[in-house]
Amino acid sequence: MGFQKGFEGRIRGLLASGAASLAILAGITGCGSDTAGDEHSNPVAAHAGSESAATPAKGPLDVAMQEKADQKKGFSLRDATGLNRYVSPAHAEEFKVCFEKEKPKLSAVILFAVRDSEACPEKVGAERKADATPNVVGVRLRAASDRLVLAGYTPQRIHVDITGEPLSKERSWSSTVCEQSPAAGTPFSADLEPRLVISASCHKD
């Protein structure tokens, strides 16, 4: 039990203080400014080399990640469906593995997963109805970005604008989302780049 907690804590740190949060905060601008740095990224690289066909697998994603790490294998996380959603290592306990594909020359594996509440598709890349974009207006930025990442949006593609008085990056996390795009209920698409407008206090005209 202690091991499980410790492992989850380390993985959560990737979002709380690592690359994911930095990627979101790097997109913060004054309202109306453009942002840069919209690259897609995978949690752990495992792209080259010989590979086998994907084989069925099952079990919690966080457990599978730890098993691969114990075997000294690298791993990459992918959506098992055709929606190409981001699979967040910081929320590994919210996902389950459906398939895995070995990369023998790299001593690595790709883990294909879906959220724990979903059924695994029959094959990798199968069609699946897109989820709705969550409503994050009125929510603090940290929780809002968390919800968007869980919905499948890549952290590097979430942009943040500040309206009103300037805010430090530290204060930005506790600021309120006043506007969001795409609107709540919009079907998820990996091509969309969510934009959040935050302020210390939202005012309606």
C-alpha positions as CSV (number, residue, x, y, z in Angstrom):
1,M,0.0,0.0,0.0
2,G,2.9,2.3,0.9
3,F,4.6,1.5,-2.4
4,Q,1.4,2.3,-4.4
5,K,1.0,5.6,-2.7
6,G,4.6,6.5,-3.3
7,F,4.5,5.6,-7.0
8,E,1.3,7.5,-7.5
9,G,2.8,10.5,-5.8
10,R,5.8,10.5,-8.1
11,I,3.7,10.2,-11.2
12,R,1.3,13.0,-10.0
13,G,4.4,15.2,-9.7
14,L,4.7,15.1,-13.5
15,L,1.5,17.2,-13.7
16,A,1.8,19.2,-10.4
17,S,5.3,20.4,-10.8
18,G,6.8,19.0,-14.0
19,A,6.5,19.2,-17.8
20,A,2.7,19.2,-18.0
21,S,2.1,22.2,-15.7
22,L,5.1,24.0,-17.2
23,A,3.7,23.5,-20.7
24,I,0.3,25.0,-19.7
25,L,1.9,27.9,-17.8
26,A,4.2,28.6,-20.7
27,G,1.2,29.4,-22.7
28,I,0.0,32.1,-20.4
29,T,-0.2,35.5,-22.1
30,G,-1.8,38.9,-21.7
31,C,-5.3,38.8,-23.1
32,G,-5.2,39.1,-26.9
33,S,-1.6,38.0,-27.3
34,D,-0.6,35.1,-29.4
35,T,1.0,32.0,-27.9
36,A,3.8,29.7,-29.2
37,G,5.0,26.2,-28.6
38,D,2.1,24.0,-29.5
39,E,4.0,20.8,-30.0
40,H,2.4,17.4,-29.2
41,S,4.4,15.3,-26.8
42,N,4.4,11.8,-25.4
43,P,5.1,11.1,-21.7
44,V,7.9,8.8,-22.4
45,A,9.5,8.3,-25.8
46,A,9.6,4.9,-27.4
47,H,9.3,5.6,-31.1
48,A,12.0,3.8,-33.1
49,G,13.2,0.3,-33.6
50,S,11.7,-3.1,-34.3
51,E,8.2,-3.7,-32.9
52,S,5.7,-6.5,-32.7
53,A,2.0,-6.3,-33.2
54,A,-0.2,-5.0,-30.4
55,T,-1.4,-7.7,-28.1
56,P,-4.3,-7.6,-25.7
57,A,-3.4,-6.6,-22.1
58,K,-5.4,-5.7,-19.0
59,G,-5.0,-4.1,-15.6
60,P,-4.6,-0.7,-14.1
61,L,-2.3,1.6,-16.0
62,D,-0.3,2.7,-13.0
63,V,0.5,-0.9,-12.1
64,A,1.6,-1.7,-15.8
65,M,3.8,1.4,-15.8
66,Q,5.5,0.2,-12.6
67,E,6.0,-3.3,-13.9
68,K,7.7,-2.0,-17.1
69,A,9.9,0.3,-15.0
70,D,10.8,-2.7,-12.8
71,Q,11.7,-4.6,-16.0
72,K,13.9,-1.6,-16.9
73,K,11.8,-0.9,-20.0
74,G,10.9,2.4,-21.4
75,F,7.2,3.0,-22.2
76,S,5.0,5.4,-24.1
77,L,1.3,6.0,-23.3
78,R,-1.3,6.1,-26.1
79,D,-5.0,6.2,-26.5
80,A,-6.3,2.7,-27.4
81,T,-9.1,4.3,-29.5
82,G,-8.9,6.3,-32.7
83,L,-9.6,9.6,-30.9
84,N,-5.9,10.2,-30.2
85,R,-6.5,11.5,-26.7
86,Y,-3.6,12.4,-24.4
87,V,-3.1,9.7,-21.7
88,S,-1.9,11.5,-18.6
89,P,0.8,9.7,-16.6
90,A,-0.2,12.0,-13.7
91,H,-3.6,10.3,-13.6
92,A,-2.5,6.8,-14.4
93,E,-4.8,5.3,-11.7
94,E,-7.7,6.7,-13.7
95,F,-6.8,4.5,-16.8
96,K,-6.5,0.8,-17.7
97,V,-4.4,-0.9,-20.2
98,C,-6.1,-2.5,-23.2
99,F,-3.1,-3.4,-25.5
100,E,0.6,-3.3,-25.5
101,K,3.2,-3.3,-28.3
102,E,6.8,-4.3,-27.7
103,K,9.8,-2.4,-29.1
104,P,12.5,-5.0,-28.6
105,K,15.4,-3.1,-30.0
106,L,14.7,-0.3,-27.6
107,S,13.7,-2.5,-24.6
108,A,10.5,-0.4,-24.6
109,V,6.8,-0.9,-24.9
110,I,3.8,1.2,-26.0
111,L,0.8,0.9,-23.6
112,F,-2.5,1.6,-25.2
113,A,-5.1,2.7,-22.6
114,V,-8.6,4.1,-22.0
115,R,-10.1,5.6,-18.9
116,D,-11.1,3.1,-16.3
117,S,-14.8,3.9,-16.8
118,E,-14.6,2.9,-20.5
119,A,-14.7,-0.5,-22.2
120,C,-11.6,-1.4,-24.2
121,P,-12.0,-1.3,-28.0
122,E,-11.8,-4.5,-30.0
123,K,-8.6,-3.3,-31.6
124,V,-6.1,-0.4,-31.4
125,G,-7.5,2.7,-33.1
126,A,-11.1,1.6,-33.2
127,E,-13.7,4.3,-33.7
128,R,-15.2,5.7,-30.5
129,K,-17.8,8.5,-30.0
130,A,-15.9,11.6,-28.9
131,D,-16.4,12.9,-25.3
132,A,-17.8,16.3,-24.6
133,T,-15.4,19.1,-23.6
134,P,-16.0,19.7,-19.9
135,N,-17.3,23.0,-18.6
136,V,-14.5,24.7,-16.7
137,V,-15.9,28.3,-16.5
138,G,-15.9,29.4,-12.8
139,V,-13.3,26.8,-11.9
140,R,-9.8,27.6,-10.7
141,L,-7.1,27.1,-13.4
142,R,-5.4,24.1,-11.7
143,A,-8.6,22.1,-11.6
144,A,-9.7,23.4,-15.0
145,S,-6.5,22.3,-16.7
146,D,-6.7,19.0,-14.8
147,R,-10.2,18.3,-16.3
148,L,-9.1,19.2,-19.8
149,V,-6.1,16.9,-19.6
150,L,-8.3,14.1,-18.3
151,A,-10.6,14.7,-21.2
152,G,-7.7,14.0,-23.5
153,Y,-6.3,17.4,-24.4
154,T,-2.5,17.6,-24.6
155,P,-1.1,20.0,-22.0
156,Q,1.1,21.7,-24.6
157,R,-2.0,22.6,-26.5
158,I,-3.8,24.3,-23.7
159,H,-3.4,28.1,-23.8
160,V,-4.1,30.6,-21.1
161,D,-4.8,34.3,-21.4
162,I,-4.9,36.7,-18.5
163,T,-7.5,39.5,-18.3
164,G,-7.4,42.3,-15.8
165,E,-4.4,42.8,-13.5
166,P,-1.2,40.9,-14.3
167,L,-0.7,37.7,-12.3
168,S,2.4,35.8,-11.4
169,K,2.5,32.2,-12.6
170,E,2.1,31.0,-9.0
171,R,-1.1,33.1,-8.6
172,S,-2.3,32.0,-12.0
173,W,-3.0,28.5,-10.7
174,S,-5.5,29.7,-8.2
175,S,-7.2,32.2,-10.6
176,T,-10.7,31.6,-12.0
177,V,-11.5,30.6,-15.5
178,C,-13.8,33.4,-16.9
179,E,-14.1,32.1,-20.5
180,Q,-13.2,28.9,-22.4
181,S,-12.9,27.8,-25.9
182,P,-14.0,25.4,-27.2
183,A,-17.3,25.7,-25.4
184,A,-18.4,23.1,-22.9
185,G,-20.1,20.2,-24.7
186,T,-18.0,20.6,-27.9
187,P,-17.0,17.1,-29.0
188,F,-13.4,16.3,-28.3
189,S,-10.9,16.5,-31.1
190,A,-7.1,16.2,-30.9
191,D,-6.9,19.0,-33.4
192,L,-8.6,21.5,-31.0
193,E,-6.4,23.8,-28.9
194,P,-8.3,24.8,-25.7
195,R,-7.9,28.4,-24.7
196,L,-8.8,29.6,-21.2
197,V,-9.2,33.2,-20.1
198,I,-8.4,33.7,-16.4
199,S,-8.6,36.5,-13.9
200,A,-8.3,37.0,-10.2
201,S,-12.0,37.9,-10.4
202,C,-14.4,37.4,-13.3
203,H,-16.7,40.3,-14.0
204,K,-19.8,40.2,-16.2
205,D,-20.8,43.3,-18.1
